[in-house]
C-alpha cells in the first residue's frame, strides 16, 4: 500500500534551493505602464501546492508591481483554456503546451510566453487491487481517466507505459477534468487509474490500496506542466506586451520566493489552496510539500526555464504519443523574448 509518509519523504529528498534576496516585489521596479486593465486569466480547477506561486503572482505579485490584480476564472479542462483564448473569452491561460501546439498545427495563432510551473507534480495513481503491473492497464475491466486525451496528463501515461510494452490502444481511457474529480472517482472505484498531484496521492494512500505507477519527474529530464498562453494578435499590441511582461515578472519573483522563503510559501499555500486541509496545514506539513516541489522536482526555476530547447526535446515525445503531428514550427509558437527582457531587468 502507498504510504503518505513514504510518498512525501521520497519526493522531498534533495539539497537546498537557490537563494535570492528580498521579499516579493522588492527592488524589481514598478508598473511598466500606468492605467493597465486587469489581465483576464483562465486557470485550472484546483490550486494545490504546485500552483501556489503563480496564484500568488496573479493576485498579490502583480499588485506589488503596480499592476491591478488579475481577474481569473477556473476552468476544469486544460483544452478548454486553449479554446477560450482562441475565442477571445480570456486574454491569458495557464494551459497545456500540447493542446496549444496541436491548435497551432491546425492554423491557430497562439504563443507560449512562459511557464506557470515547470515539470509536474502529477503522478499516475492506480487501484492496486486491480493493477499490479503496467500490462494490467490493458484489461477489459480497467478504465483510466485523464484530463483530456492528448494533453500532458495523457502523454505522461502514454510515453512510459508504451516503453514498458503496454499497447495503449487496448487501454480504456476516458476524459475527466479536474484532479479533485479524478481523486473522488478513483476513491469511489469508478475508474482504476488517474493522474493526481503527489500531495493528493499521499492523502489517498490512507483511504485504500493505491500505488503510484508513474512518476514523470523520474521518467523525463524536463516535462512541461502548465504554461502561459496568449494569442499572437493580442501580444502584438504594445500595451498587452507590457502586461504580459508584468505577469512573467510577477511569476518569476514568486518562483524565487517559493524557493527561498518557507514562511512566504506557507502563507500563500494556506491563502490560495483550494483543498480544505490546506488552510489548516502546519508549517512542517507545508515545508515537506515545498521541498518536494521546489527542490526535488524543480517546479519553480529561478529563471523560469522557458527555453526553446525544452520544446525541442519534448516534441518527439508528444509526436510518439500521437498528441501532435510534429509539423509545428516551434520558433513561431514559443516566444522567449518577454522572459529574456524580464530576466535582464531583475537579474
C-alpha positions, 0 to 999 in steps of 0.5 A, a space after each residue: 500500500 502507498 504510504 503518505 509518509 513514504 510518498 512525501 519523504 521520497 519526493 522531498 529528498 534533495 539539497 537546498 534551493 537557490 537563494 535570492 534576496 528580498 521579499 516579493 516585489 522588492 527592488 524589481 521596479 514598478 508598473 511598466 505602464 500606468 492605467 493597465 486593465 486587469 489581465 483576464 486569466 483562465 486557470 485550472 480547477 484546483 490550486 494545490 501546492 504546485 500552483 501556489 506561486 503563480 496564484 500568488 503572482 496573479 493576485 498579490 505579485 502583480 499588485 506589488 508591481 503596480 499592476 491591478 490584480 488579475 481577474 481569473 476564472 477556473 476552468 476544469 479542462 486544460 483544452 478548454 483554456 486553449 479554446 477560450 483564448 482562441 475565442 477571445 473569452 480570456 486574454 491569458 491561460 495557464 494551459 497545456 503546451 500540447 493542446 496549444 501546439 496541436 491548435 497551432 498545427 491546425 492554423 491557430 495563432 497562439 504563443 507560449 510566453 512562459 511557464 506557470 510551473 515547470 515539470 509536474 507534480 502529477 503522478 499516475 495513481 492506480 487501484 492496486 487491487 486491480 493493477 499490479 503491473 503496467 500490462 494490467 492497464 490493458 484489461 477489459 475491466 480497467 478504465 483510466 481517466 485523464 484530463 483530456 486525451 492528448 494533453 500532458 496528463 495523457 502523454 505522461 501515461 502514454 510515453 512510459 507505459 508504451 516503453 514498458 510494452 503496454 499497447 495503449 490502444 487496448 487501454 480504456 481511457 476516458 476524459 475527466 477534468 479536474 484532479 479533485 474529480 479524478 481523486 473522488 472517482 478513483 476513491 469511489 472505484 469508478 475508474 482504476 487509474 488517474 493522474 493526481 498531484 503527489 500531495 493528493 496521492 499521499 492523502 489517498 494512500 490512507 483511504 485504500 490500496 493505491 500505488 503510484 505507477 508513474 512518476 514523470 519527474 523520474 521518467 523525463 529530464 524536463 516535462 512541461 506542466 502548465 504554461 502561459 498562453 496568449 494569442 499572437 494578435 493580442 501580444 502584438 499590441 504594445 500595451 498587452 506586451 507590457 502586461 504580459 511582461 508584468 505577469 512573467 515578472 510577477 511569476 518569476 519573483 514568486 518562483 524565487 520566493 517559493 524557493 527561498 522563503 518557507 514562511 512566504 510559501 506557507 502563507 500563500 499555500 494556506 491563502 490560495 489552496 483550494 483543498 480544505 486541509 490546506 488552510 489548516 496545514 502546519 508549517 512542517 506539513 507545508 515545508 515537506 510539500 515545498 521541498 518536494 516541489 521546489 527542490 526535488 522536482 524543480 517546479 519553480 526555476 529561478 529563471 523560469 526555464 522557458 527555453 526553446 530547447 525544452 520544446 525541442 526535446 519534448 516534441 518527439 515525445 508528444 509526436 510518439 504519443 500521437 498528441 501532435 503531428 510534429 509539423 509545428 514550427 516551434 520558433 513561431 509558437 514559443 516566444 522567449 523574448 518577454 522572459 529574456 527582457 524580464 530576466 535582464 531587468 531583475 537579474 
